Amino acid sequence: MDENIKRTIILENYQNPKNRGLIDDDTYTLINTNSKSCIDQVDLQLKVKSGIVVDIRFDGEACAICTSSTSIMINTLIGKTIEDALKIIDNFENMINEKEYDAKLIEEAIVYEDISKQPNRKKCALLTWEGIKEKLERIE
């Protein structure tokens, strides 16, 4: 993917993130994530119904990489089964950690394929994905 397109996608998802703002609804599971090495502190709300990720919301303070990665994650995971969502997350983690992955599965999150060149940014990109993964694994 062209570097300018990647930057545009990241910037758009940072400036206009999807599903920002938590809601008062007991049908959502709350997930707290924070980084020890960065400013990133993000609360996520996850709603799963009949084995399908039906909604994810977030709020908090985070850098551009974390915010945009969270927005892209939300777009990628909503509507997926728990099993498919976990496959996507595993492939995203593999990509970030320079392991073998299926680029088709991670959809727009491919924009972070070169983040490993900036090791200090890997945690920013992974933070909320890891939080969602932990909850989804408990549901399965």
Steps between C-alpha positions, in 0.01 A plus 500: 500500500623847413650689797286810433183291505610340828563841656163627377315202649683532833439875516132467408445238771685716753312821420160334453511175697209259476281440806679740732308558818378255760130444563299411808388148414538193722502266199857611422812359666750764614868447423772727640829521312805707574861513397788523744722655234267758344209732573249244369212429739193377317173362631314270264142377505432170325159360414472141381165344419450140386874461439523812279689821581215747458666814635824639640534851642796679653614811680811621677829669437724352232758586238423511127612141441293356785191705414511421129579133564201478735271660242620262229464204737140597570420520127668165443345301786136615512278241339752218535452181698714464810704234320560720196580803716764300687654383171518861382657614827756217490596594145529868595725410794711279276540782249605747770745246643645416157361147488308330221148640447215512250473858375149444363366420846609825660342721235578872547727429799767416241596868529708400804709241314815708543447602864761245607759744361405718797512251789388759754170539304411130489329512841298803387366308201432181702359634826126490435520193276652310793226625734222386268675166442520428872124553542403307186707200613303491825167505317584209270 
